[in-house]
Amino acid sequence: MNAVITVLGKDNVGILAKVSNECAAVDVNIIEVTQSVLQGMFAMIMFVDITKCTVPFAQLVDALESKGEEMGVKIHVMHEDIFNAMHKI
């Protein structure tokens, strides 16, 4: 099972490190990541494997959203099944 994590907000030092640390703490493996800084705004998309996640998905979502608030960015986590259903023609 996979999920998509997006991070948007004002660029700051350590955003990628803090998000990846949250993932590593619960055995979420980062498969792919892309990030950009556009005129001081940070944008990142992560594709992660949640198969071995040690907490329920809802708890992962809450933890990352809380981490985002703490860092002053918006973090959104979406299960791959929902993502695929939204983008299916």
N, CA, C and O atoms as CSV, one atom per row, in Angstrom:
chain,resi,resn,atom,element,x,y,z
A,1,MET,N,N,0.845,-1.178,0.000
A,1,MET,CA,C,0.000,0.000,0.000
A,1,MET,C,C,0.887,1.237,0.000
A,1,MET,O,O,1.934,1.276,0.647
A,2,ASN,N,N,0.445,2.238,-0.737
A,2,ASN,CA,C,1.209,3.459,-0.859
A,2,ASN,C,C,0.344,4.660,-0.516
A,2,ASN,O,O,-0.878,4.562,-0.407
A,3,ALA,N,N,1.011,5.796,-0.351
A,3,ALA,CA,C,0.325,7.051,-0.084
A,3,ALA,C,C,1.095,8.179,-0.739
A,3,ALA,O,O,2.273,8.043,-1.069
A,4,VAL,N,N,0.411,9.293,-0.920
A,4,VAL,CA,C,1.011,10.505,-1.468
A,4,VAL,C,C,0.987,11.567,-0.362
A,4,VAL,O,O,-0.054,11.838,0.235
A,5,ILE,N,N,2.154,12.157,-0.107
A,5,ILE,CA,C,2.274,13.224,0.891
A,5,ILE,C,C,2.662,14.494,0.157
A,5,ILE,O,O,3.640,14.504,-0.591
A,6,THR,N,N,1.900,15.573,0.365
A,6,THR,CA,C,2.264,16.854,-0.217
A,6,THR,C,C,2.573,17.838,0.903
A,6,THR,O,O,1.947,17.814,1.963
A,7,VAL,N,N,3.540,18.695,0.650
A,7,VAL,CA,C,3.937,19.715,1.619
A,7,VAL,C,C,4.025,21.038,0.876
A,7,VAL,O,O,4.722,21.141,-0.133
A,8,LEU,N,N,3.316,22.058,1.373
A,8,LEU,CA,C,3.324,23.384,0.771
A,8,LEU,C,C,3.472,24.439,1.853
A,8,LEU,O,O,2.856,24.340,2.914
A,9,GLY,N,N,4.287,25.445,1.584
A,9,GLY,CA,C,4.413,26.539,2.527
A,9,GLY,C,C,5.667,27.350,2.297
A,9,GLY,O,O,6.419,27.110,1.352
A,10,LYS,N,N,5.878,28.303,3.164
A,10,LYS,CA,C,7.061,29.157,3.089
A,10,LYS,C,C,8.303,28.304,3.320
A,10,LYS,O,O,8.334,27.479,4.233
A,11,ASP,N,N,9.327,28.506,2.491
A,11,ASP,CA,C,10.545,27.718,2.586
A,11,ASP,C,C,11.268,27.976,3.905
A,11,ASP,O,O,11.412,29.121,4.333
A,12,ASN,N,N,11.716,26.912,4.533
A,12,ASN,CA,C,12.498,26.957,5.770
A,12,ASN,C,C,13.516,25.836,5.733
A,12,ASN,O,O,13.354,24.865,4.992
A,13,VAL,N,N,14.548,25.966,6.518
A,13,VAL,CA,C,15.566,24.922,6.621
A,13,VAL,C,C,14.966,23.683,7.279
A,13,VAL,O,O,14.284,23.790,8.298
A,14,GLY,N,N,15.218,22.502,6.698
A,14,GLY,CA,C,14.879,21.241,7.344
A,14,GLY,C,C,13.510,20.675,7.100
A,14,GLY,O,O,13.129,19.707,7.757
A,15,ILE,N,N,12.748,21.238,6.179
A,15,ILE,CA,C,11.396,20.706,5.946
A,15,ILE,C,C,11.462,19.242,5.510
A,15,ILE,O,O,10.794,18.387,6.091
A,16,LEU,N,N,12.259,18.960,4.500
A,16,LEU,CA,C,12.389,17.585,4.011
A,16,LEU,C,C,12.870,16.653,5.116
A,16,LEU,O,O,12.358,15.543,5.261
A,17,ALA,N,N,13.846,17.097,5.891
A,17,ALA,CA,C,14.394,16.267,6.971
A,17,ALA,C,C,13.342,15.958,8.028
A,17,ALA,O,O,13.244,14.820,8.488
A,18,LYS,N,N,12.562,16.947,8.413
A,18,LYS,CA,C,11.562,16.737,9.460
A,18,LYS,C,C,10.438,15.813,9.007
A,18,LYS,O,O,9.977,14.967,9.773
A,19,VAL,N,N,9.996,15.978,7.758
A,19,VAL,CA,C,8.940,15.110,7.238
A,19,VAL,C,C,9.464,13.681,7.095
A,19,VAL,O,O,8.778,12.726,7.460
A,20,SER,N,N,10.671,13.538,6.569
A,20,SER,CA,C,11.223,12.187,6.401
A,20,SER,C,C,11.497,11.523,7.746
A,20,SER,O,O,11.362,10.305,7.860
A,21,ASN,N,N,11.877,12.286,8.763
A,21,ASN,CA,C,12.062,11.725,10.108
A,21,ASN,C,C,10.740,11.205,10.672
A,21,ASN,O,O,10.704,10.149,11.302
A,22,GLU,N,N,9.658,11.944,10.445
A,22,GLU,CA,C,8.335,11.484,10.901
A,22,GLU,C,C,7.977,10.169,10.220
A,22,GLU,O,O,7.438,9.261,10.853
A,23,CYS,N,N,8.278,10.073,8.937
A,23,CYS,CA,C,7.996,8.842,8.196
A,23,CYS,C,C,8.848,7.688,8.729
A,23,CYS,O,O,8.335,6.598,8.984
A,24,ALA,N,N,10.129,7.929,8.893
A,24,ALA,CA,C,11.039,6.872,9.350
A,24,ALA,C,C,10.662,6.371,10.739
A,24,ALA,O,O,10.827,5.188,11.035
A,25,ALA,N,N,10.164,7.249,11.584
A,25,ALA,CA,C,9.822,6.877,12.955
A,25,ALA,C,C,8.716,5.819,13.016
A,25,ALA,O,O,8.612,5.079,13.995
A,26,VAL,N,N,7.895,5.753,11.967
A,26,VAL,CA,C,6.791,4.777,11.948
A,26,VAL,C,C,6.935,3.790,10.789
A,26,VAL,O,O,5.950,3.205,10.340
A,27,ASP,N,N,8.161,3.608,10.310
A,27,ASP,CA,C,8.495,2.647,9.251
A,27,ASP,C,C,7.765,2.897,7.930
A,27,ASP,O,O,7.376,1.955,7.240
A,28,VAL,N,N,7.586,4.158,7.590
A,28,VAL,CA,C,7.059,4.535,6.281
A,28,VAL,C,C,8.264,4.777,5.370
A,28,VAL,O,O,9.116,5.615,5.665
A,29,ASN,N,N,8.327,4.035,4.261
A,29,ASN,CA,C,9.464,4.120,3.353
A,29,ASN,C,C,9.185,5.110,2.224
A,29,ASN,O,O,8.163,5.013,1.546
A,30,ILE,N,N,10.091,6.054,2.028
A,30,ILE,CA,C,9.956,7.029,0.947
A,30,ILE,C,C,10.445,6.374,-0.342
A,30,ILE,O,O,11.606,5.980,-0.453
A,31,ILE,N,N,9.547,6.267,-1.304
A,31,ILE,CA,C,9.869,5.650,-2.586
A,31,ILE,C,C,10.395,6.699,-3.565
A,31,ILE,O,O,11.395,6.484,-4.249
A,32,GLU,N,N,9.711,7.826,-3.617
A,32,GLU,CA,C,10.088,8.877,-4.555
A,32,GLU,C,C,9.729,10.226,-3.954
A,32,GLU,O,O,8.725,10.362,-3.255
A,33,VAL,N,N,10.562,11.220,-4.235
A,33,VAL,CA,C,10.292,12.566,-3.736
A,33,VAL,C,C,10.729,13.593,-4.773
A,33,VAL,O,O,11.756,13.439,-5.433
A,34,THR,N,N,9.931,14.632,-4.899
A,34,THR,CA,C,10.291,15.769,-5.741
A,34,THR,C,C,9.973,17.027,-4.943
A,34,THR,O,O,8.970,17.095,-4.233
A,35,GLN,N,N,10.847,18.018,-5.076
A,35,GLN,CA,C,10.608,19.262,-4.355
A,35,GLN,C,C,11.099,20.436,-5.185
A,35,GLN,O,O,12.005,20.307,-6.007
A,36,SER,N,N,10.481,21.574,-4.951
A,36,SER,CA,C,10.861,22.819,-5.620
A,36,SER,C,C,10.685,23.964,-4.655
A,36,SER,O,O,9.861,23.910,-3.741
A,37,VAL,N,N,11.468,24.998,-4.870
A,37,VAL,CA,C,11.274,26.256,-4.158
A,37,VAL,C,C,11.022,27.306,-5.224
A,37,VAL,O,O,11.887,27.577,-6.057
A,38,LEU,N,N,9.833,27.898,-5.197
A,38,LEU,CA,C,9.420,28.889,-6.179
A,38,LEU,C,C,9.157,30.205,-5.473
A,38,LEU,O,O,8.178,30.326,-4.736
A,39,GLN,N,N,10.010,31.184,-5.685
A,39,GLN,CA,C,9.864,32.506,-5.077
A,39,GLN,C,C,9.624,32.410,-3.576
A,39,GLN,O,O,8.741,33.073,-3.032
A,40,GLY,N,N,10.421,31.576,-2.915
A,40,GLY,CA,C,10.342,31.449,-1.463
A,40,GLY,C,C,9.285,30.488,-0.946
A,40,GLY,O,O,9.158,30.294,0.263
A,41,MET,N,N,8.522,29.884,-1.856
A,41,MET,CA,C,7.501,28.916,-1.452
A,41,MET,C,C,8.024,27.506,-1.715
A,41,MET,O,O,8.513,27.205,-2.804
A,42,PHE,N,N,7.913,26.654,-0.710
A,42,PHE,CA,C,8.380,25.274,-0.774
A,42,PHE,C,C,7.226,24.387,-1.222
A,42,PHE,O,O,6.114,24.512,-0.709
A,43,ALA,N,N,7.480,23.492,-2.177
A,43,ALA,CA,C,6.478,22.533,-2.635
A,43,ALA,C,C,7.152,21.173,-2.756
A,43,ALA,O,O,8.197,21.050,-3.394
A,44,MET,N,N,6.554,20.147,-2.142
A,44,MET,CA,C,7.131,18.809,-2.185
A,44,MET,C,C,6.019,17.779,-2.345
A,44,MET,O,O,4.938,17.910,-1.771
A,45,ILE,N,N,6.310,16.758,-3.135
A,45,ILE,CA,C,5.426,15.604,-3.273
A,45,ILE,C,C,6.255,14.368,-2.967
A,45,ILE,O,O,7.326,14.170,-3.539
A,46,MET,N,N,5.754,13.543,-2.065
A,46,MET,CA,C,6.423,12.292,-1.713
A,46,MET,C,C,5.476,11.133,-2.018
A,46,MET,O,O,4.281,11.197,-1.728
A,47,PHE,N,N,6.022,10.092,-2.600
A,47,PHE,CA,C,5.280,8.850,-2.796
A,47,PHE,C,C,5.893,7.859,-1.825
A,47,PHE,O,O,7.085,7.566,-1.912
A,48,VAL,N,N,5.097,7.340,-0.902
A,48,VAL,CA,C,5.631,6.520,0.183
A,48,VAL,C,C,4.942,5.166,0.259
A,48,VAL,O,O,3.789,5.012,-0.142
A,49,ASP,N,N,5.677,4.185,0.784
A,49,ASP,CA,C,5.154,2.838,1.014
A,49,ASP,C,C,4.733,2.754,2.476
A,49,ASP,O,O,5.559,2.908,3.375
A,50,ILE,N,N,3.448,2.512,2.711
A,50,ILE,CA,C,2.927,2.451,4.082
A,50,ILE,C,C,2.642,1.017,4.521
A,50,ILE,O,O,1.991,0.796,5.542
A,51,THR,N,N,3.127,0.046,3.751
A,51,THR,CA,C,2.866,-1.366,4.050
A,51,THR,C,C,3.313,-1.757,5.453
A,51,THR,O,O,2.602,-2.484,6.146
A,52,LYS,N,N,4.467,-1.290,5.874
A,52,LYS,CA,C,5.022,-1.663,7.175
A,52,LYS,C,C,4.809,-0.589,8.248
A,52,LYS,O,O,5.427,-0.645,9.312
A,53,CYS,N,N,3.949,0.374,7.976
A,53,CYS,CA,C,3.699,1.457,8.933
A,53,CYS,C,C,3.232,0.868,10.269
A,53,CYS,O,O,2.353,0.006,10.308
A,54,THR,N,N,3.830,1.343,11.347
A,54,THR,CA,C,3.562,0.788,12.680
A,54,THR,C,C,2.389,1.447,13.400
A,54,THR,O,O,2.069,1.087,14.533
A,55,VAL,N,N,1.745,2.416,12.738
A,55,VAL,CA,C,0.574,3.075,13.329
A,55,VAL,C,C,-0.560,3.046,12.302
A,55,VAL,O,O,-0.301,2.917,11.106
A,56,PRO,N,N,-1.802,3.162,12.750
A,56,PRO,CA,C,-2.924,3.231,11.802
A,56,PRO,C,C,-2.766,4.440,10.873
A,56,PRO,O,O,-2.179,5.453,11.251
A,57,PHE,N,N,-3.298,4.317,9.653
A,57,PHE,CA,C,-3.166,5.385,8.661
A,57,PHE,C,C,-3.664,6.721,9.193
A,57,PHE,O,O,-3.016,7.746,8.981
A,58,ALA,N,N,-4.801,6.729,9.879
A,58,ALA,CA,C,-5.359,7.976,10.423
A,58,ALA,C,C,-4.383,8.641,11.399
A,58,ALA,O,O,-4.285,9.868,11.441
A,59,GLN,N,N,-3.675,7.845,12.169
A,59,GLN,CA,C,-2.699,8.379,13.116
A,59,GLN,C,C,-1.505,8.989,12.373
A,59,GLN,O,O,-0.974,10.019,12.791
A,60,LEU,N,N,-1.088,8.360,11.283
A,60,LEU,CA,C,-0.016,8.907,10.445
A,60,LEU,C,C,-0.436,10.261,9.886
A,60,LEU,O,O,0.333,11.222,9.926
A,61,VAL,N,N,-1.648,10.333,9.370
A,61,VAL,CA,C,-2.182,11.587,8.822
A,61,VAL,C,C,-2.159,12.672,9.890
A,61,VAL,O,O,-1.671,13.775,9.641
A,62,ASP,N,N,-2.676,12.374,11.071
A,62,ASP,CA,C,-2.723,13.352,12.157
A,62,ASP,C,C,-1.322,13.809,12.559
A,62,ASP,O,O,-1.097,14.998,12.783
A,63,ALA,N,N,-0.379,12.867,12.653
A,63,ALA,CA,C,0.989,13.200,13.061
A,63,ALA,C,C,1.652,14.126,12.051
A,63,ALA,O,O,2.312,15.094,12.428
A,64,LEU,N,N,1.477,13.829,10.770
A,64,LEU,CA,C,2.094,14.675,9.751
A,64,LEU,C,C,1.421,16.040,9.657
A,64,LEU,O,O,2.098,17.047,9.453
A,65,GLU,N,N,0.103,16.086,9.803
A,65,GLU,CA,C,-0.588,17.379,9.803
A,65,GLU,C,C,-0.136,18.228,10.990
A,65,GLU,O,O,0.064,19.434,10.848
A,66,SER,N,N,0.027,17.607,12.152
A,66,SER,CA,C,0.511,18.322,13.335
A,66,SER,C,C,1.936,18.817,13.137
A,66,SER,O,O,2.261,19.941,13.521
A,67,LYS,N,N,2.786,17.989,12.543
A,67,LYS,CA,C,4.164,18.386,12.256
A,67,LYS,C,C,4.172,19.576,11.301
A,67,LYS,O,O,4.979,20.494,11.450
A,68,GLY,N,N,3.285,19.557,10.336
A,68,GLY,CA,C,3.179,20.672,9.398
A,68,GLY,C,C,2.806,21.969,10.095
A,68,GLY,O,O,3.398,23.015,9.831
A,69,GLU,N,N,1.823,21.900,10.984
A,69,GLU,CA,C,1.428,23.092,11.742
A,69,GLU,C,C,2.594,23.616,12.561
A,69,GLU,O,O,2.816,24.825,12.634
A,70,GLU,N,N,3.330,22.715,13.169
A,70,GLU,CA,C,4.498,23.070,13.975
A,70,GLU,C,C,5.560,23.777,13.121
A,70,GLU,O,O,6.233,24.691,13.597
A,71,MET,N,N,5.707,23.351,11.862
A,71,MET,CA,C,6.717,23.914,10.962
A,71,MET,C,C,6.200,25.110,10.161
A,71,MET,O,O,6.984,25.779,9.487
A,72,GLY,N,N,4.913,25.388,10.222
A,72,GLY,CA,C,4.340,26.498,9.467
A,72,GLY,C,C,4.093,26.171,8.001
A,72,GLY,O,O,4.092,27.064,7.154
A,73,VAL,N,N,3.881,24.880,7.696
A,73,VAL,CA,C,3.556,24.450,6.343
A,73,VAL,C,C,2.301,23.583,6.384
A,73,VAL,O,O,1.882,23.133,7.450
A,74,LYS,N,N,1.714,23.356,5.230
A,74,LYS,CA,C,0.531,22.495,5.132
A,74,LYS,C,C,0.960,21.142,4.595
A,74,LYS,O,O,1.510,21.052,3.498
A,75,ILE,N,N,0.711,20.083,5.366
A,75,ILE,CA,C,1.018,18.724,4.939
A,75,ILE,C,C,-0.294,17.980,4.747
A,75,ILE,O,O,-1.157,17.973,5.624
A,76,HIS,N,N,-0.426,17.355,3.583
A,76,HIS,CA,C,-1.621,16.582,3.270
A,76,HIS,C,C,-1.194,15.161,2.903
A,76,HIS,O,O,-0.257,14.972,2.128
A,77,VAL,N,N,-1.875,14.176,3.456
A,77,VAL,CA,C,-1.564,12.770,3.187
A,77,VAL,C,C,-2.808,12.117,2.580
A,77,VAL,O,O,-3.912,12.222,3.115
A,78,MET,N,N,-2.595,11.444,1.453
A,78,MET,CA,C,-3.712,10.795,0.784
A,78,MET,C,C,-3.323,9.357,0.431
A,78,MET,O,O,-2.269,9.117,-0.158
A,79,HIS,N,N,-4.180,8.411,0.798
A,79,HIS,CA,C,-3.946,7.009,0.450
A,79,HIS,C,C,-3.962,6.879,-1.068
A,79,HIS,O,O,-4.746,7.546,-1.743
A,80,GLU,N,N,-3.108,6.033,-1.598
A,80,GLU,CA,C,-2.988,5.850,-3.040
A,80,GLU,C,C,-4.318,5.471,-3.686
A,80,GLU,O,O,-4.607,5.916,-4.796
A,81,ASP,N,N,-5.124,4.667,-3.020
A,81,ASP,CA,C,-6.415,4.257,-3.584
A,81,ASP,C,C,-7.325,5.465,-3.820
A,81,ASP,O,O,-8.001,5.544,-4.845
A,82,ILE,N,N,-7.341,6.388,-2.888
A,82,ILE,CA,C,-8.152,7.605,-3.031
A,82,ILE,C,C,-7.589,8.467,-4.154
A,82,ILE,O,O,-8.332,8.977,-4.992
A,83,PHE,N,N,-6.270,8.621,-4.160
A,83,PHE,CA,C,-5.604,9.401,-5.199
A,83,PHE,C,C,-5.944,8.845,-6.590
A,83,PHE,O,O,-6.304,9.600,-7.493
A,84,ASN,N,N,-5.828,7.536,-6.753
A,84,ASN,CA,C,-6.121,6.906,-8.043
A,84,ASN,C,C,-7.584,7.057,-8.421
A,84,ASN,O,O,-7.893,7.299,-9.588
A,85,ALA,N,N,-8.486,6.921,-7.468
A,85,ALA,CA,C,-9.911,7.062,-7.746
A,85,ALA,C,C,-10.251,8.481,-8.182
A,85,ALA,O,O,-11.102,8.673,-9.051
A,86,MET,N,N,-9.608,9.458,-7.601
A,86,MET,CA,C,-9.853,10.856,-7.946
A,86,MET,C,C,-9.358,11.180,-9.359
A,86,MET,O,O,-9.909,12.058,-10.023
A,87,HIS,N,N,-8.339,10.485,-9.809
A,87,HIS,CA,C,-7.720,10.807,-11.086
A,87,HIS,C,C,-8.018,9.787,-12.185
A,87,HIS,O,O,-7.348,9.754,-13.217
A,88,LYS,N,N,-9.021,8.967,-11.949
A,88,LYS,CA,C,-9.409,7.958,-12.929
A,88,LYS,C,C,-10.463,8.541,-13.858
A,88,LYS,O,O,-11.408,9.195,-13.417
A,89,ILE,N,N,-10.291,8.298,-15.125
A,89,ILE,CA,C,-11.239,8.839,-16.106
A,89,ILE,C,C,-12.360,7.840,-16.326
A,89,ILE,O,O,-13.269,8.095,-17.115
